[in-house]
Amino acid sequence: MNLPEDGSPNLLGALALLVGSRMRASVSASVGAGGALAEALVVLKDQPGVTAEWLGQVLGLTQPGVAHLVRRLGEQGWVERRPGADARSRALHLTTEGTAAAARTLRARQEVLTALLAPLTVEQRRQLADIARSLLHDEVADAGSLAHLCRLCDRARCPQCPVHAGFQELTEACGGPDRAEPNGGGPDGQGSGTADGPG
């Protein structure tokens, strides 16, 4: 029920801006640059072997934008290109330095989000987690949007991803092919990440 005096939508909007701005600032600081650099590191950590085209779709970048991003990742020594699934494609993989940079990004994200939760009691944190699971469960309809929504997630901290679970239920209910994994099932069919879904 959406009553006129119900301020929850407004509060949710303000909270989303607070969380988003704090998280963006922390992950950008972790790699010394803004934009999609930190997001790309986390995506490639969890989805090694995807193409630049797939990465661009997940991050919402144009072709020139993702080309610039991949060039920057290479200049930092964080990404290397290897032969892809066919003669025309190139697969993106993190280097040792890139893997370390992705780990720094996830640590920075975890620290800032933990600090935001500090005023809450243990019970309030449980309630918030339940609410977040309910809101996230039905938010994706294809493998690309699944990877996009979870592009900065730390999978080790969310072994039962509600986004992934909701997408699996959707594809099973529709009787379609099992496309719930963005790895190996991205827009261009590339990827070789883990099979437990993002989150």
C-alpha positions as CSV (number, residue, x, y, z in Angstrom):
1,M,0.0,0.0,0.0
2,N,1.4,3.4,-1.0
3,L,-0.3,5.9,1.4
4,P,0.4,9.6,1.0
5,E,2.0,9.8,4.4
6,D,4.3,6.8,3.6
7,G,7.8,8.3,3.4
8,S,9.5,5.0,2.7
9,P,10.0,5.5,-1.1
10,N,11.6,8.9,-0.4
11,L,13.8,7.5,2.3
12,L,14.8,4.6,0.0
13,G,15.8,7.1,-2.7
14,A,17.9,9.1,-0.3
15,L,19.5,5.9,1.1
16,A,20.3,4.7,-2.4
17,L,22.1,8.0,-3.2
18,L,24.1,7.8,0.0
19,V,25.1,4.2,-0.5
20,G,25.9,4.7,-4.2
21,S,28.0,7.8,-3.7
22,R,30.0,6.3,-0.8
23,M,30.6,3.1,-2.7
24,R,31.7,4.8,-5.9
25,A,34.1,7.0,-4.0
26,S,35.6,4.1,-2.1
27,V,36.1,1.8,-5.2
28,S,37.4,4.7,-7.3
29,A,40.0,5.5,-4.6
30,S,41.1,1.9,-4.4
31,V,42.3,2.0,-8.0
32,G,43.2,5.6,-8.2
33,A,40.7,6.4,-10.9
34,G,37.0,6.9,-11.4
35,G,34.6,5.6,-14.1
36,A,34.2,1.9,-14.8
37,L,37.8,0.8,-14.0
38,A,37.0,-0.8,-10.6
39,E,33.8,-2.4,-11.9
40,A,35.7,-3.9,-14.8
41,L,38.3,-5.4,-12.5
42,V,35.6,-7.1,-10.4
43,V,33.7,-8.4,-13.4
44,L,36.8,-9.8,-15.0
45,K,37.8,-11.4,-11.7
46,D,34.5,-13.4,-11.7
47,Q,34.1,-13.8,-15.4
48,P,37.6,-14.5,-16.9
49,G,37.7,-14.9,-20.6
50,V,34.9,-12.6,-21.7
51,T,35.3,-10.3,-24.7
52,A,35.4,-6.6,-24.6
53,E,32.0,-6.5,-26.3
54,W,30.5,-8.5,-23.4
55,L,32.2,-6.4,-20.8
56,G,30.9,-3.2,-22.4
57,Q,27.3,-4.5,-22.4
58,V,27.6,-5.4,-18.7
59,L,29.1,-2.1,-17.8
60,G,26.7,-0.1,-20.0
61,L,29.5,1.3,-22.2
62,T,29.6,2.2,-25.9
63,Q,32.1,0.4,-28.2
64,P,34.5,3.4,-28.1
65,G,34.0,3.6,-24.3
66,V,34.9,0.0,-23.7
67,A,37.8,0.1,-26.1
68,H,39.2,3.0,-24.0
69,L,38.6,1.1,-20.8
70,V,40.3,-2.0,-22.0
71,R,43.3,0.1,-23.2
72,R,43.5,1.7,-19.7
73,L,43.4,-1.7,-18.0
74,G,46.2,-2.8,-20.2
75,E,48.3,0.3,-19.6
76,Q,48.0,-0.3,-15.9
77,G,49.2,-3.9,-16.4
78,W,45.9,-5.3,-15.0
79,V,44.5,-7.1,-18.1
80,E,45.9,-9.2,-20.9
81,R,44.3,-10.4,-24.1
82,R,44.4,-14.0,-25.1
83,P,42.9,-15.9,-28.0
84,G,39.1,-16.2,-27.7
85,A,36.6,-18.8,-28.7
86,D,37.1,-18.1,-32.4
87,A,39.8,-16.5,-34.6
88,R,38.2,-13.0,-34.4
89,S,37.7,-12.7,-30.7
90,R,40.1,-11.9,-27.9
91,A,39.4,-13.0,-24.3
92,L,40.2,-10.7,-21.4
93,H,42.0,-12.0,-18.4
94,L,43.3,-10.3,-15.3
95,T,47.0,-10.4,-14.6
96,T,48.4,-11.0,-11.2
97,E,48.4,-7.3,-10.6
98,G,44.9,-7.0,-11.9
99,T,43.7,-9.7,-9.5
100,A,45.3,-7.8,-6.6
101,A,43.7,-4.5,-7.7
102,A,40.3,-6.3,-7.9
103,A,40.8,-7.6,-4.3
104,R,41.6,-4.0,-3.2
105,T,38.4,-2.8,-4.8
106,L,36.3,-5.4,-3.0
107,R,38.0,-4.6,0.4
108,A,37.3,-0.9,0.0
109,R,33.7,-1.6,-0.9
110,Q,33.2,-3.9,2.0
111,E,34.7,-1.4,4.4
112,V,32.5,1.5,3.4
113,L,29.4,-0.6,3.4
114,T,30.2,-2.1,6.8
115,A,30.7,1.4,8.2
116,L,27.3,2.5,6.9
117,L,25.7,-0.5,8.7
118,A,27.5,0.2,12.0
119,P,24.6,2.1,13.7
120,L,22.3,-0.9,13.2
121,T,21.7,-3.6,15.7
122,V,22.2,-7.2,14.8
123,E,18.5,-7.7,14.4
124,Q,18.1,-4.6,12.2
125,R,20.9,-5.9,10.0
126,R,19.0,-9.2,9.6
127,Q,15.9,-7.3,8.7
128,L,17.7,-5.2,6.2
129,A,19.2,-8.3,4.6
130,D,15.7,-9.9,4.3
131,I,14.3,-6.7,2.7
132,A,17.2,-6.5,0.3
133,R,16.7,-10.1,-0.8
134,S,13.0,-9.5,-1.4
135,L,13.6,-6.4,-3.4
136,L,16.4,-8.0,-5.5
137,H,14.8,-11.4,-6.2
138,D,12.8,-10.4,-9.3
139,E,15.0,-7.7,-10.8
140,V,16.6,-9.5,-13.7
141,A,15.3,-11.1,-16.9
142,D,18.4,-12.1,-18.8
143,A,22.0,-13.1,-18.1
144,G,23.4,-9.7,-19.1
145,S,21.2,-7.8,-16.6
146,L,22.2,-10.3,-14.0
147,A,25.9,-9.6,-14.5
148,H,25.2,-5.9,-14.6
149,L,23.3,-5.7,-11.3
150,C,25.9,-7.8,-9.5
151,R,28.9,-6.3,-11.2
152,L,30.5,-5.0,-8.0
153,C,29.4,-7.9,-5.7
154,D,31.8,-9.9,-3.6
155,R,30.6,-13.4,-4.4
156,A,32.4,-14.9,-1.4
157,R,30.1,-12.9,0.9
158,C,26.9,-13.8,-0.8
159,P,26.9,-17.5,-1.5
160,Q,23.1,-17.7,-2.0
161,C,22.6,-14.7,-4.4
162,P,18.9,-13.7,-4.5
163,V,19.3,-12.1,-7.9
164,H,20.7,-15.3,-9.4
165,A,18.1,-17.4,-7.6
166,G,15.3,-15.3,-9.0
167,F,16.6,-15.5,-12.5
168,Q,16.9,-19.3,-12.3
169,E,13.3,-19.5,-11.1
170,L,12.2,-17.3,-14.0
171,T,14.0,-19.3,-16.7
172,E,12.7,-22.6,-15.3
173,A,9.1,-21.3,-15.1
174,C,9.3,-20.1,-18.7
175,G,10.7,-23.5,-19.8
176,G,13.6,-21.8,-21.6
177,P,17.2,-23.0,-21.7
178,D,19.2,-22.7,-18.6
179,R,20.7,-19.3,-19.2
180,A,21.0,-18.3,-15.6
181,E,24.8,-18.1,-15.7
182,P,26.3,-15.0,-17.3
183,N,29.6,-16.9,-17.5
184,G,29.6,-18.9,-20.8
185,G,26.2,-17.3,-21.5
186,G,26.9,-13.7,-21.9
187,P,25.6,-11.7,-24.9
188,D,28.4,-13.1,-27.1
189,G,28.6,-16.5,-25.5
190,Q,31.9,-15.9,-23.9
191,G,33.0,-16.4,-20.4
192,S,34.3,-19.1,-18.1
193,G,33.6,-17.9,-14.5
194,T,32.4,-19.8,-11.6
195,A,28.9,-21.4,-11.7
196,D,27.4,-20.1,-8.5
197,G,26.1,-16.9,-10.0
198,P,27.1,-13.3,-9.0
199,G,26.4,-11.9,-5.7
